[in-house]
């Protein structure tokens, strides 16, 4: 049964192309976001996402990999 403050822990980060126009959400970055880093839980449900440029996405991938999250890179799909 779900608790009122249920907050699933993400286990995987999916990387895929951003198919809409958005600015990179990294602090003080003015580049266009070309990728989306989406965190999902063990059941594959979306937990959160952020739009990033290529450089900041690579930084996020390394950070999340160091935290022990699985990386599913779908940039070329």
C-alpha positions as a Markdown table, in Angstrom:
| # | Residue | x | y | z |
|---|---|---|---|---|
| 1 | Unk | 0.0 | 0.0 | 0.0 |
| 2 | Unk | 1.3 | 3.4 | -0.9 |
| 3 | Unk | 2.2 | 5.8 | 1.9 |
| 4 | Unk | 1.0 | 9.5 | 1.8 |
| 5 | Unk | 4.6 | 10.7 | 1.3 |
| 6 | Unk | 5.5 | 8.0 | -1.2 |
| 7 | Unk | 8.6 | 9.1 | -3.2 |
| 8 | Unk | 10.1 | 6.3 | -5.3 |
| 9 | Unk | 13.8 | 6.2 | -5.5 |
| 10 | Unk | 15.2 | 6.4 | -9.0 |
| 11 | Unk | 17.3 | 3.5 | -10.2 |
| 12 | Unk | 18.0 | 4.3 | -13.8 |
| 13 | Unk | 18.7 | 7.4 | -15.9 |
| 14 | Unk | 17.5 | 7.3 | -19.5 |
| 15 | Unk | 19.1 | 9.7 | -21.9 |
| 16 | Unk | 17.3 | 10.5 | -25.1 |
| 17 | Unk | 17.0 | 13.3 | -27.6 |
| 18 | Unk | 14.9 | 16.4 | -26.8 |
| 19 | Unk | 12.4 | 16.8 | -29.6 |
| 20 | Unk | 11.2 | 20.2 | -28.6 |
| 21 | Unk | 12.9 | 23.6 | -28.1 |
| 22 | Unk | 14.1 | 24.2 | -24.6 |
| 23 | Unk | 17.0 | 25.9 | -22.9 |
| 24 | Unk | 19.6 | 23.9 | -20.9 |
| 25 | Unk | 18.4 | 23.8 | -17.3 |
| 26 | Unk | 22.0 | 23.8 | -15.9 |
| 27 | Unk | 22.8 | 27.0 | -13.9 |
| 28 | Unk | 24.0 | 29.9 | -16.0 |
| 29 | Unk | 24.0 | 27.9 | -19.3 |
| 30 | Unk | 22.4 | 29.6 | -22.2 |
| 31 | Unk | 22.8 | 26.7 | -24.7 |
| 32 | Unk | 19.8 | 24.9 | -26.3 |
| 33 | Unk | 18.9 | 21.6 | -24.6 |
| 34 | Unk | 19.4 | 18.7 | -27.1 |
| 35 | Unk | 19.1 | 15.9 | -24.5 |
| 36 | Unk | 16.7 | 14.8 | -21.7 |
| 37 | Unk | 18.0 | 13.0 | -18.7 |
| 38 | Unk | 15.0 | 11.1 | -17.2 |
| 39 | Unk | 15.1 | 9.3 | -13.9 |
| 40 | Unk | 12.9 | 6.2 | -13.6 |
| 41 | Unk | 12.2 | 3.8 | -10.7 |
| 42 | Unk | 12.5 | 0.0 | -10.6 |
| 43 | Unk | 9.0 | -0.4 | -12.3 |
| 44 | Unk | 10.1 | 1.9 | -15.2 |
| 45 | Unk | 7.9 | 4.8 | -14.0 |
| 46 | Unk | 9.0 | 8.4 | -14.7 |
| 47 | Unk | 10.3 | 10.1 | -11.5 |
| 48 | Unk | 11.8 | 13.3 | -12.8 |
| 49 | Unk | 13.5 | 14.7 | -15.9 |
| 50 | Unk | 15.7 | 17.6 | -16.9 |
| 51 | Unk | 16.6 | 19.1 | -20.3 |
| 52 | Unk | 20.3 | 19.5 | -20.8 |
| 53 | Unk | 22.9 | 20.5 | -23.5 |
| 54 | Unk | 25.4 | 17.8 | -24.5 |
| 55 | Unk | 28.2 | 19.0 | -22.1 |
| 56 | Unk | 26.0 | 19.2 | -19.0 |
| 57 | Unk | 24.3 | 15.8 | -19.9 |
| 58 | Unk | 27.8 | 14.2 | -19.9 |
| 59 | Unk | 28.5 | 15.7 | -16.5 |
| 60 | Unk | 25.1 | 14.4 | -15.2 |
| 61 | Unk | 25.8 | 10.9 | -16.6 |
| 62 | Unk | 29.1 | 10.7 | -14.7 |
| 63 | Unk | 27.6 | 12.0 | -11.5 |
| 64 | Unk | 24.7 | 9.6 | -11.6 |
| 65 | Unk | 26.9 | 6.7 | -12.5 |
| 66 | Unk | 29.1 | 7.5 | -9.5 |
| 67 | Unk | 25.9 | 7.4 | -7.4 |
| 68 | Unk | 25.3 | 3.8 | -8.6 |
| 69 | Unk | 22.4 | 4.5 | -11.0 |
| 70 | Unk | 22.2 | 2.5 | -14.2 |
| 71 | Unk | 22.6 | 4.6 | -17.4 |
| 72 | Unk | 20.4 | 3.8 | -20.4 |
| 73 | Unk | 21.7 | 5.9 | -23.3 |
| 74 | Unk | 19.2 | 6.2 | -26.1 |
| 75 | Unk | 20.7 | 9.2 | -27.9 |
| 76 | Unk | 21.1 | 7.4 | -31.2 |
| 77 | Unk | 17.6 | 5.8 | -31.3 |
